[in-house]
C-alpha cells in the first residue's frame, strides 16, 4: 500500500489535530493525514486536567505568559505574538465549545469534560475530510528529493510536508536523530516531592496558601499554595519548583533538601506576631488559638507537637525560647526529599529536539526544509495550569500558517 498526501502529521494528539484542522481550513485543497501509533487518538487530552481538559490559562500578555515556561521561554515570545490564549479561546468557542475561566485563571470547557474537546477535534476533522490512520507506527523516515517517505507496518506513506507532533516518543526521537537532529534526554518536569517527616505524617489533604518553597543550596524558589499528601508535598508551589528544577533535581537523583516557609513573612515578623499574641491571649489554650489564619488547626497542633509545646497549656505559660523555636520551624522547615511521584496522570517531561535546531518563525527544522514540529516533541515544557497545551496550540497554528503560505 502506497499513499501520498500533501501533509502528513505523525502523532494523533492535541498538537497533531490542531495542526491538521488549521492546515485544512486554510487550504481545503490540501490532502492531510494523521498517523497515530496507538489504537485511539487524543488519549492525553482525555485524561488531562482530571478529565476536564485545562485548555489554557487566562494570561493575555505574551511576555508574562513566557514566564511559565522553564524551557522555551525565549523561543515562544515571538510565537505568542502570533497566537496565544485569547486566540485559543476564540478558536474553540467558534467551533461550538464554550469555555470558562476559573478562580485560579485556568480555562476549561463549560461542560467540565475533555470529551467536548475530543468531539470537537474528531467532528471537525471528519467534516474537513482529514484522514486518520490508527495503529500506524512509523518505522523509518527518509527524504528523496523533495518528497518525504515514511515506512509503516501498514505500508509506505509519502508527503510534501511532514509535521512531527508525537510528544515524548523515544522511537520517533530516534528517527529524528537519524535525520541529524539532536535530542535533549527527557527528565520528568511535573512531579511532587516524596518526603517522610513527622511534621507531615497523617495530614494528607491539608493545604496552606502563600507558602515559599526552595531547594537548599540552589537559587530555585517558588511561592504559592502547598498541599500535604500521603507521600509528601504537592500543590502549585511544589509543581512549579519541580518544573524549573527538573534538570538539576534529576542530576541530584532526586535526593535534596527542601526549605519551606509556611508563612508570608520572615522569622522576625513571625516572632513578633507570636509575642504579641502571647500578650493578648494569656488565658487561651495554645492548641485552640493560632495567630496564623493560613495554618489549619491540625497543622498548628502538629507544629506545637514538633516544637515540644504543650497544646493544652496557656499562652501565658509558654516560654519565649519555645516561641523562637516555633518561629524557626514556621519560617524555615527543612525536609529531606527522596524521590518523586508523578503529578496525577500528567506525564510532562523536559526534553526533546534541541531548540537551536528549529526556526521558530515557522516551527520548521533548520536542517530539513518542509519538516515541522509542534507540541512536546520539542524541548519545551511548562508548569501546570494549561500552559503545555497552549504551546501545542501556538505551535500547531504557526505550522499551519507556514505550510499553507508555502503552498500558495
C-alpha positions as a LaTeX table, in Angstrom:
\begin{tabular}{lrrr}
\hline
Residue & $x$ (\AA) & $y$ (\AA) & $z$ (\AA) \\
\hline
Unk1 & 0.00 & 0.00 & 0.00 \\
Unk2 & 1.40 & 3.37 & $-1.02$ \\
Unk3 & $-0.37$ & 6.62 & $-0.22$ \\
Unk4 & 0.72 & 10.17 & $-0.93$ \\
Unk5 & $-0.58$ & 13.23 & 0.92 \\
Unk6 & 0.25 & 16.90 & 0.75 \\
Unk7 & 0.68 & 16.92 & 4.54 \\
Unk8 & 1.42 & 14.04 & 6.89 \\
Unk9 & 1.23 & 14.51 & 10.64 \\
Unk10 & 2.91 & 11.98 & 12.91 \\
Unk11 & 1.09 & 11.90 & 16.25 \\
Unk12 & $-2.65$ & 11.84 & 16.94 \\
Unk13 & $-2.60$ & 14.09 & 19.98 \\
Unk14 & $-3.64$ & 17.68 & 20.68 \\
Unk15 & $-0.90$ & 19.32 & 18.61 \\
Unk16 & $-1.45$ & 16.93 & 15.71 \\
Unk17 & $-5.18$ & 17.51 & 15.41 \\
Unk18 & $-4.87$ & 21.26 & 15.91 \\
Unk19 & $-2.26$ & 21.45 & 13.15 \\
Unk20 & $-4.27$ & 19.27 & 10.80 \\
Unk21 & $-7.53$ & 21.19 & 11.26 \\
Unk22 & $-5.95$ & 24.62 & 10.83 \\
Unk23 & $-3.98$ & 23.50 & 7.79 \\
Unk24 & $-7.07$ & 22.09 & 6.10 \\
Unk25 & $-9.24$ & 25.10 & 7.00 \\
Unk26 & $-6.68$ & 27.47 & 5.48 \\
Unk27 & $-6.47$ & 25.43 & 2.28 \\
Unk28 & $-9.29$ & 22.95 & 1.62 \\
Unk29 & $-7.47$ & 21.60 & $-1.44$ \\
Unk30 & $-4.66$ & 20.07 & 0.60 \\
Unk31 & $-4.81$ & 16.38 & 1.47 \\
Unk32 & $-3.99$ & 15.89 & 5.16 \\
Unk33 & $-3.45$ & 12.66 & 7.08 \\
Unk34 & $-2.74$ & 11.98 & 10.77 \\
Unk35 & $-0.72$ & 8.86 & 11.62 \\
Unk36 & $-1.30$ & 7.57 & 15.16 \\
Unk37 & 0.71 & 4.68 & 16.58 \\
Unk38 & $-1.96$ & 3.67 & 19.11 \\
Unk39 & $-5.42$ & 2.27 & 18.65 \\
Unk40 & $-7.01$ & 5.50 & 19.89 \\
Unk41 & $-6.31$ & 9.19 & 19.33 \\
Unk42 & $-6.28$ & 12.11 & 21.79 \\
Unk43 & $-5.74$ & 9.89 & 24.85 \\
Unk44 & $-3.67$ & 12.50 & 26.68 \\
Unk45 & $-6.41$ & 15.09 & 26.09 \\
Unk46 & $-8.92$ & 12.66 & 27.57 \\
Unk47 & $-7.15$ & 12.37 & 30.93 \\
Unk48 & $-5.79$ & 15.91 & 31.16 \\
Unk49 & $-6.98$ & 18.21 & 33.92 \\
Unk50 & $-8.55$ & 15.33 & 35.80 \\
Unk51 & $-10.68$ & 14.54 & 32.76 \\
Unk52 & $-11.79$ & 18.17 & 32.35 \\
Unk53 & $-9.01$ & 19.32 & 29.98 \\
Unk54 & $-7.32$ & 22.51 & 31.16 \\
Unk55 & $-7.06$ & 24.09 & 27.70 \\
Unk56 & $-5.04$ & 27.19 & 28.50 \\
Unk57 & $-4.55$ & 29.92 & 31.11 \\
Unk58 & $-6.04$ & 33.41 & 31.41 \\
Unk59 & $-2.76$ & 35.24 & 30.90 \\
Unk60 & $-3.04$ & 37.62 & 27.95 \\
Unk61 & 0.38 & 39.25 & 27.79 \\
Unk62 & 2.94 & 37.33 & 25.65 \\
Unk63 & 5.96 & 38.27 & 27.77 \\
Unk64 & 4.19 & 37.42 & 31.01 \\
Unk65 & 3.00 & 34.13 & 29.51 \\
Unk66 & 6.55 & 33.03 & 28.68 \\
Unk67 & 7.48 & 33.20 & 32.37 \\
Unk68 & 5.58 & 29.95 & 32.92 \\
Unk69 & 7.96 & 28.02 & 30.63 \\
Unk70 & 11.23 & 26.79 & 32.20 \\
Unk71 & 12.35 & 25.69 & 28.73 \\
Unk72 & 11.23 & 27.54 & 25.58 \\
Unk73 & 10.68 & 30.94 & 27.15 \\
Unk74 & 12.75 & 32.90 & 24.62 \\
Unk75 & 11.59 & 30.90 & 21.61 \\
Unk76 & 7.88 & 31.27 & 22.43 \\
Unk77 & 7.86 & 35.06 & 22.87 \\
Unk78 & 7.55 & 35.83 & 19.16 \\
Unk79 & 5.25 & 32.85 & 18.65 \\
Unk80 & 2.82 & 34.09 & 21.30 \\
Unk81 & 2.55 & 37.40 & 19.49 \\
Unk82 & 1.04 & 35.40 & 16.61 \\
Unk83 & $-1.26$ & 33.05 & 18.51 \\
Unk84 & $-1.88$ & 32.85 & 22.24 \\
Unk85 & $-4.52$ & 32.42 & 24.93 \\
Unk86 & $-7.16$ & 34.81 & 23.63 \\
Unk87 & $-6.86$ & 33.24 & 20.17 \\
Unk88 & $-7.20$ & 29.77 & 21.70 \\
Unk89 & $-10.41$ & 30.75 & 23.48 \\
Unk90 & $-11.86$ & 32.24 & 20.31 \\
Unk91 & $-10.85$ & 29.17 & 18.28 \\
Unk92 & $-12.71$ & 26.69 & 20.47 \\
Unk93 & $-15.75$ & 28.87 & 21.11 \\
Unk94 & $-16.14$ & 29.49 & 17.35 \\
Unk95 & $-16.31$ & 25.72 & 16.93 \\
Unk96 & $-19.05$ & 25.18 & 19.48 \\
Unk97 & $-17.04$ & 24.65 & 22.68 \\
Unk98 & $-17.96$ & 27.34 & 25.25 \\
Unk99 & $-15.22$ & 27.95 & 27.81 \\
Unk100 & $-14.98$ & 29.27 & 31.35 \\
Unk101 & $-12.22$ & 30.92 & 33.37 \\
Unk102 & $-11.95$ & 29.56 & 36.90 \\
Unk103 & $-10.82$ & 31.46 & 40.00 \\
Unk104 & $-7.19$ & 30.38 & 39.58 \\
Unk105 & $-7.25$ & 31.55 & 35.91 \\
Unk106 & $-7.25$ & 28.05 & 34.45 \\
Unk107 & $-9.53$ & 27.74 & 31.43 \\
Unk108 & $-11.81$ & 24.71 & 30.91 \\
Unk109 & $-14.74$ & 23.80 & 28.67 \\
Unk110 & $-18.02$ & 24.74 & 30.33 \\
Unk111 & $-19.01$ & 21.09 & 30.10 \\
Unk112 & $-16.21$ & 20.20 & 32.55 \\
Unk113 & $-15.41$ & 17.30 & 30.24 \\
Unk114 & $-12.42$ & 16.69 & 27.98 \\
Unk115 & $-14.81$ & 14.79 & 25.72 \\
Unk116 & $-16.06$ & 18.17 & 24.47 \\
Unk117 & $-12.58$ & 18.87 & 23.09 \\
Unk118 & $-12.19$ & 15.38 & 21.64 \\
Unk119 & $-15.62$ & 15.57 & 19.95 \\
Unk120 & $-14.74$ & 18.99 & 18.53 \\
Unk121 & $-11.50$ & 17.71 & 17.03 \\
Unk122 & $-12.98$ & 14.50 & 15.63 \\
Unk123 & $-16.12$ & 16.11 & 14.19 \\
Unk124 & $-14.21$ & 18.99 & 12.62 \\
Unk125 & $-11.62$ & 16.60 & 11.18 \\
Unk126 & $-14.38$ & 14.45 & 9.68 \\
Unk127 & $-16.14$ & 17.44 & 8.14 \\
Unk128 & $-12.88$ & 18.66 & 6.61 \\
Unk129 & $-12.03$ & 15.25 & 5.16 \\
Unk130 & $-8.86$ & 14.73 & 7.21 \\
Unk131 & $-7.67$ & 11.11 & 7.10 \\
Unk132 & $-6.91$ & 9.50 & 10.47 \\
Unk133 & $-4.85$ & 6.31 & 10.37 \\
Unk134 & $-4.69$ & 4.49 & 13.74 \\
Unk135 & $-2.34$ & 1.64 & 14.68 \\
Unk136 & 0.16 & 3.14 & 12.28 \\
Unk137 & 3.56 & 3.41 & 13.90 \\
Unk138 & 6.32 & 4.95 & 11.81 \\
Unk139 & 9.33 & 2.64 & 11.32 \\
Unk140 & 11.53 & 4.90 & 9.19 \\
Unk141 & 11.63 & 8.40 & 7.72 \\
Unk142 & 13.62 & 9.23 & 4.61 \\
Unk143 & 13.67 & 12.06 & 2.11 \\
Unk144 & 14.01 & 11.50 & $-1.63$ \\
Unk145 & 14.46 & 14.75 & $-3.48$ \\
Unk146 & 11.56 & 16.88 & $-2.18$ \\
Unk147 & 9.34 & 14.02 & $-1.02$ \\
Unk148 & 9.21 & 12.54 & 2.49 \\
Unk149 & 8.74 & 8.76 & 2.69 \\
Unk150 & 7.51 & 7.07 & 5.86 \\
Unk151 & 7.60 & 3.30 & 6.23 \\
Unk152 & 4.97 & 1.72 & 8.49 \\
Unk153 & 3.78 & $-1.83$ & 9.07 \\
Unk154 & 0.73 & $-0.91$ & 7.02 \\
Unk155 & 2.78 & 0.25 & 4.06 \\
Unk156 & 4.54 & 3.35 & 2.75 \\
Unk157 & 3.22 & 6.86 & 3.14 \\
Unk158 & 4.71 & 9.86 & 1.35 \\
Unk159 & 4.14 & 13.59 & 1.60 \\
Unk160 & 5.40 & 17.01 & 0.60 \\
Unk161 & 5.18 & 18.49 & 4.11 \\
Unk162 & 5.91 & 16.44 & 7.23 \\
Unk163 & 4.82 & 17.51 & 10.71 \\
Unk164 & 6.01 & 15.69 & 13.84 \\
Unk165 & 3.73 & 16.06 & 16.87 \\
Unk166 & 4.48 & 12.74 & 18.57 \\
Unk167 & 5.27 & 14.18 & 22.01 \\
Unk168 & 7.89 & 12.40 & 24.12 \\
Unk169 & 8.10 & 9.40 & 21.82 \\
Unk170 & 11.52 & 7.79 & 22.05 \\
Unk171 & 11.08 & 5.77 & 18.82 \\
Unk172 & 10.24 & 8.98 & 16.92 \\
Unk173 & 13.11 & 10.82 & 18.61 \\
Unk174 & 15.42 & 8.05 & 17.35 \\
Unk175 & 14.15 & 8.54 & 13.80 \\
Unk176 & 14.83 & 12.26 & 14.08 \\
Unk177 & 18.39 & 11.66 & 15.27 \\
Unk178 & 18.89 & 9.57 & 12.15 \\
Unk179 & 17.91 & 12.71 & 10.21 \\
Unk180 & 20.62 & 14.65 & 12.04 \\
Unk181 & 18.60 & 16.25 & 14.83 \\
Unk182 & 19.86 & 16.34 & 18.42 \\
Unk183 & 17.68 & 15.23 & 21.32 \\
Unk184 & 17.86 & 16.58 & 24.86 \\
Unk185 & 17.33 & 13.47 & 27.00 \\
Unk186 & 13.99 & 13.63 & 28.83 \\
Unk187 & 13.56 & 14.05 & 32.57 \\
Unk188 & 10.25 & 14.42 & 34.48 \\
Unk189 & 9.11 & 18.03 & 34.68 \\
Unk190 & 5.94 & 17.99 & 36.79 \\
Unk191 & 6.25 & 15.91 & 39.92 \\
Unk192 & 5.57 & 16.03 & 43.64 \\
Unk193 & 8.20 & 15.74 & 46.36 \\
Unk194 & 8.46 & 12.47 & 48.27 \\
Unk195 & 9.11 & 13.42 & 51.90 \\
Unk196 & 8.81 & 11.30 & 55.02 \\
Unk197 & 8.77 & 13.58 & 58.06 \\
Unk198 & 6.89 & 13.60 & 61.40 \\
Unk199 & 5.55 & 17.07 & 60.62 \\
Unk200 & 3.63 & 15.75 & 57.60 \\
Unk201 & 2.53 & 12.34 & 58.89 \\
Unk202 & $-1.24$ & 11.72 & 58.79 \\
Unk203 & $-2.01$ & 15.18 & 57.40 \\
Unk204 & $-2.90$ & 14.43 & 53.74 \\
Unk205 & $-5.28$ & 16.99 & 52.28 \\
Unk206 & $-4.06$ & 19.87 & 54.45 \\
Unk207 & $-3.32$ & 22.89 & 52.27 \\
Unk208 & $-1.51$ & 26.12 & 53.09 \\
Unk209 & $-1.70$ & 29.28 & 51.00 \\
Unk210 & 1.19 & 31.67 & 50.24 \\
Unk211 & 4.00 & 29.25 & 51.05 \\
Unk212 & 7.58 & 29.80 & 49.90 \\
Unk213 & 9.41 & 26.64 & 48.87 \\
Unk214 & 13.08 & 26.48 & 47.89 \\
Unk215 & 15.75 & 23.89 & 47.19 \\
Unk216 & 18.61 & 24.32 & 49.65 \\
Unk217 & 21.99 & 25.38 & 48.19 \\
Unk218 & 20.41 & 26.43 & 44.87 \\
Unk219 & 18.69 & 29.53 & 43.51 \\
Unk220 & 15.47 & 27.59 & 42.95 \\
Unk221 & 12.50 & 29.09 & 44.79 \\
Unk222 & 8.74 & 29.19 & 44.29 \\
Unk223 & 5.68 & 30.63 & 46.02 \\
Unk224 & 2.03 & 29.66 & 46.11 \\
Unk225 & $-0.27$ & 27.07 & 47.71 \\
Unk226 & 1.25 & 23.87 & 49.10 \\
Unk227 & $-0.66$ & 20.62 & 49.62 \\
Unk228 & 0.37 & 17.89 & 52.05 \\
Unk229 & $-0.13$ & 14.43 & 50.54 \\
Unk230 & 0.27 & 10.80 & 51.61 \\
Unk231 & 3.75 & 10.76 & 50.11 \\
Unk232 & 4.97 & 14.29 & 50.89 \\
Unk233 & 4.13 & 17.65 & 49.33 \\
Unk234 & 2.40 & 18.83 & 46.17 \\
Unk235 & 0.41 & 21.87 & 45.08 \\
Unk236 & 1.27 & 24.76 & 42.73 \\
Unk237 & 4.34 & 25.93 & 44.68 \\
Unk238 & 5.93 & 22.46 & 44.57 \\
Unk239 & 4.95 & 21.68 & 40.97 \\
Unk240 & 6.35 & 25.00 & 39.73 \\
Unk241 & 9.60 & 24.29 & 41.56 \\
Unk242 & 9.76 & 20.78 & 40.06 \\
Unk243 & 9.35 & 22.21 & 36.56 \\
Unk244 & 12.01 & 24.88 & 36.87 \\
Unk245 & 14.33 & 22.50 & 38.73 \\
Unk246 & 13.65 & 19.45 & 36.52 \\
Unk247 & 17.17 & 19.06 & 35.13 \\
Unk248 & 19.01 & 19.97 & 38.35 \\
Unk249 & 16.90 & 17.67 & 40.53 \\
Unk250 & 17.41 & 14.80 & 38.08 \\
Unk251 & 21.16 & 15.37 & 38.33 \\
Unk252 & 20.81 & 15.14 & 42.12 \\
Unk253 & 19.00 & 11.81 & 41.58 \\
Unk254 & 16.04 & 13.29 & 43.48 \\
Unk255 & 17.92 & 13.48 & 46.77 \\
Unk256 & 17.80 & 17.07 & 48.00 \\
Unk257 & 16.79 & 19.32 & 50.89 \\
Unk258 & 13.63 & 21.40 & 50.68 \\
Unk259 & 13.16 & 24.55 & 52.72 \\
Unk260 & 9.58 & 25.64 & 53.44 \\
Unk261 & 8.43 & 28.99 & 54.81 \\
Unk262 & 4.82 & 28.29 & 55.77 \\
Unk263 & 4.04 & 31.97 & 56.34 \\
Unk264 & 4.09 & 35.01 & 54.08 \\
Unk265 & 6.59 & 36.72 & 56.43 \\
Unk266 & 10.15 & 36.32 & 57.71 \\
Unk267 & 11.30 & 34.87 & 61.05 \\
Unk268 & 11.34 & 38.17 & 62.95 \\
Unk269 & 7.87 & 39.09 & 61.74 \\
Unk270 & 6.57 & 35.66 & 62.78 \\
Unk271 & 8.22 & 36.03 & 66.18 \\
Unk272 & 6.69 & 39.50 & 66.69 \\
Unk273 & 3.25 & 38.06 & 65.91 \\
Unk274 & 3.77 & 35.20 & 68.38 \\
Unk275 & 4.92 & 37.55 & 71.16 \\
Unk276 & 2.00 & 39.93 & 70.58 \\
Unk277 & $-0.44$ & 37.00 & 70.58 \\
Unk278 & 1.05 & 35.74 & 73.85 \\
Unk279 & 0.42 & 39.11 & 75.49 \\
Unk280 & $-3.12$ & 39.35 & 74.15 \\
Unk281 & $-4.29$ & 35.74 & 74.62 \\
Unk282 & $-2.78$ & 34.99 & 78.03 \\
Unk283 & $-5.64$ & 32.73 & 79.15 \\
Unk284 & $-6.26$ & 30.97 & 75.85 \\
Unk285 & $-5.08$ & 27.42 & 75.26 \\
Unk286 & $-2.26$ & 27.23 & 72.72 \\
Unk287 & $-3.94$ & 24.46 & 70.72 \\
Unk288 & $-7.24$ & 26.36 & 70.50 \\
Unk289 & $-5.94$ & 29.71 & 69.26 \\
Unk290 & $-3.41$ & 30.16 & 66.45 \\
Unk291 & $-2.24$ & 33.62 & 65.37 \\
Unk292 & $-1.83$ & 32.49 & 61.73 \\
Unk293 & $-5.05$ & 32.16 & 59.73 \\
Unk294 & $-3.43$ & 30.24 & 56.86 \\
Unk295 & $-2.26$ & 27.43 & 59.19 \\
Unk296 & $-5.06$ & 24.93 & 59.81 \\
Unk297 & $-5.86$ & 23.67 & 63.30 \\
Unk298 & $-4.47$ & 20.21 & 62.51 \\
Unk299 & $-1.19$ & 21.59 & 61.18 \\
Unk300 & $-0.89$ & 24.11 & 64.04 \\
Unk301 & $-1.26$ & 21.27 & 66.57 \\
Unk302 & 1.46 & 19.35 & 64.75 \\
Unk303 & 3.84 & 22.34 & 64.87 \\
Unk304 & 3.27 & 22.60 & 68.63 \\
Unk305 & 3.96 & 18.89 & 69.00 \\
Unk306 & 7.17 & 19.04 & 66.92 \\
Unk307 & 8.39 & 22.01 & 68.96 \\
Unk308 & 7.53 & 20.17 & 72.20 \\
Unk309 & 5.00 & 22.80 & 73.24 \\
Unk310 & 2.05 & 21.61 & 75.32 \\
Unk311 & $-1.03$ & 22.44 & 73.28 \\
Unk312 & $-3.20$ & 22.15 & 76.41 \\
Unk313 & $-1.13$ & 24.82 & 78.13 \\
Unk314 & $-1.96$ & 28.51 & 78.17 \\
Unk315 & $-0.27$ & 31.13 & 76.04 \\
Unk316 & 0.87 & 32.91 & 79.20 \\
Unk317 & 2.93 & 29.87 & 80.22 \\
Unk318 & 4.88 & 29.21 & 77.01 \\
Unk319 & 8.48 & 30.42 & 77.16 \\
Unk320 & 9.91 & 32.93 & 74.71 \\
Unk321 & 12.60 & 30.39 & 73.83 \\
Unk322 & 9.94 & 27.90 & 72.74 \\
Unk323 & 8.25 & 30.59 & 70.64 \\
Unk324 & 11.59 & 31.38 & 68.98 \\
Unk325 & 11.96 & 27.71 & 68.07 \\
Unk326 & 8.39 & 27.71 & 66.74 \\
Unk327 & 9.11 & 30.79 & 64.61 \\
Unk328 & 12.14 & 28.99 & 63.19 \\
Unk329 & 10.05 & 25.98 & 62.22 \\
Unk330 & 7.23 & 28.05 & 60.74 \\
Unk331 & 9.53 & 30.09 & 58.51 \\
Unk332 & 12.32 & 27.60 & 57.73 \\
Unk333 & 11.32 & 23.95 & 57.95 \\
Unk334 & 13.97 & 21.75 & 56.33 \\
Unk335 & 12.81 & 18.49 & 54.75 \\
Unk336 & 14.88 & 15.79 & 53.08 \\
Unk337 & 13.22 & 14.78 & 49.82 \\
Unk338 & 13.91 & 11.32 & 48.49 \\
Unk339 & 12.36 & 10.55 & 45.15 \\
Unk340 & 9.37 & 11.91 & 43.28 \\
Unk341 & 5.83 & 10.98 & 42.30 \\
Unk342 & 4.14 & 11.80 & 39.01 \\
Unk343 & 1.56 & 14.57 & 39.27 \\
Unk344 & $-1.76$ & 12.81 & 38.62 \\
Unk345 & $-1.67$ & 11.43 & 35.05 \\
Unk346 & 0.11 & 14.42 & 33.54 \\
Unk347 & 3.34 & 12.89 & 32.28 \\
Unk348 & 5.10 & 16.10 & 31.31 \\
Unk349 & 8.82 & 15.86 & 30.58 \\
Unk350 & 11.65 & 18.26 & 29.92 \\
Unk351 & 13.49 & 17.08 & 26.83 \\
Unk352 & 13.09 & 16.77 & 23.09 \\
Unk353 & 14.52 & 18.35 & 19.97 \\
Unk354 & 17.18 & 20.94 & 20.69 \\
Unk355 & 15.60 & 24.34 & 20.22 \\
Unk356 & 18.57 & 25.82 & 18.36 \\
Unk357 & 17.81 & 23.40 & 15.50 \\
Unk358 & 14.35 & 24.88 & 14.91 \\
Unk359 & 13.25 & 28.07 & 13.14 \\
Unk360 & 10.52 & 29.32 & 15.47 \\
Unk361 & 9.11 & 31.76 & 12.95 \\
Unk362 & 7.70 & 28.67 & 11.24 \\
Unk363 & 8.38 & 25.87 & 13.78 \\
Unk364 & 10.38 & 24.33 & 10.96 \\
Unk365 & 13.57 & 22.29 & 11.08 \\
Unk366 & 16.73 & 24.25 & 10.26 \\
Unk367 & 18.22 & 21.01 & 8.92 \\
Unk368 & 15.45 & 19.92 & 6.56 \\
Unk369 & 13.02 & 22.04 & 4.59 \\
Unk370 & 9.34 & 21.08 & 4.96 \\
Unk371 & 9.89 & 19.27 & 8.27 \\
Unk372 & 7.88 & 20.89 & 11.08 \\
Unk373 & 7.40 & 20.32 & 14.81 \\
Unk374 & 4.72 & 21.21 & 17.36 \\
Unk375 & 4.00 & 20.32 & 20.98 \\
Unk376 & 6.12 & 18.31 & 23.39 \\
Unk377 & 8.34 & 16.80 & 20.67 \\
Unk378 & 10.35 & 19.98 & 21.24 \\
Unk379 & 12.41 & 20.68 & 24.36 \\
Unk380 & 9.65 & 22.98 & 25.64 \\
Unk381 & 7.63 & 22.43 & 28.79 \\
Unk382 & 5.71 & 24.48 & 31.31 \\
Unk383 & 4.27 & 24.49 & 34.80 \\
Unk384 & 0.80 & 23.08 & 35.39 \\
Unk385 & $-2.19$ & 25.26 & 34.52 \\
Unk386 & $-2.88$ & 24.84 & 30.79 \\
Unk387 & 0.46 & 26.16 & 29.56 \\
Unk388 & 1.68 & 22.95 & 27.90 \\
Unk389 & $-1.49$ & 22.83 & 25.82 \\
Unk390 & $-1.02$ & 26.47 & 24.87 \\
Unk391 & 2.41 & 25.59 & 23.49 \\
Unk392 & 0.73 & 22.90 & 21.37 \\
Unk393 & $-1.95$ & 25.28 & 20.05 \\
Unk394 & 0.56 & 28.03 & 19.25 \\
Unk395 & 2.97 & 25.67 & 17.52 \\
Unk396 & 0.20 & 23.98 & 15.55 \\
Unk397 & $-1.19$ & 27.31 & 14.38 \\
Unk398 & 2.18 & 28.62 & 13.21 \\
Unk399 & 2.99 & 25.36 & 11.41 \\
Unk400 & $-0.34$ & 25.52 & 9.56 \\
Unk401 & 0.41 & 29.12 & 8.57 \\
Unk402 & 3.86 & 28.15 & 7.28 \\
Unk403 & 2.55 & 25.17 & 5.31 \\
Unk404 & $-0.33$ & 26.99 & 3.64 \\
Unk405 & 1.72 & 30.07 & 2.83 \\
Unk406 & 4.34 & 27.87 & 1.14 \\
Unk407 & 1.62 & 26.03 & $-0.72$ \\
Unk408 & 0.05 & 29.20 & $-2.04$ \\
\hline
\end{tabular}
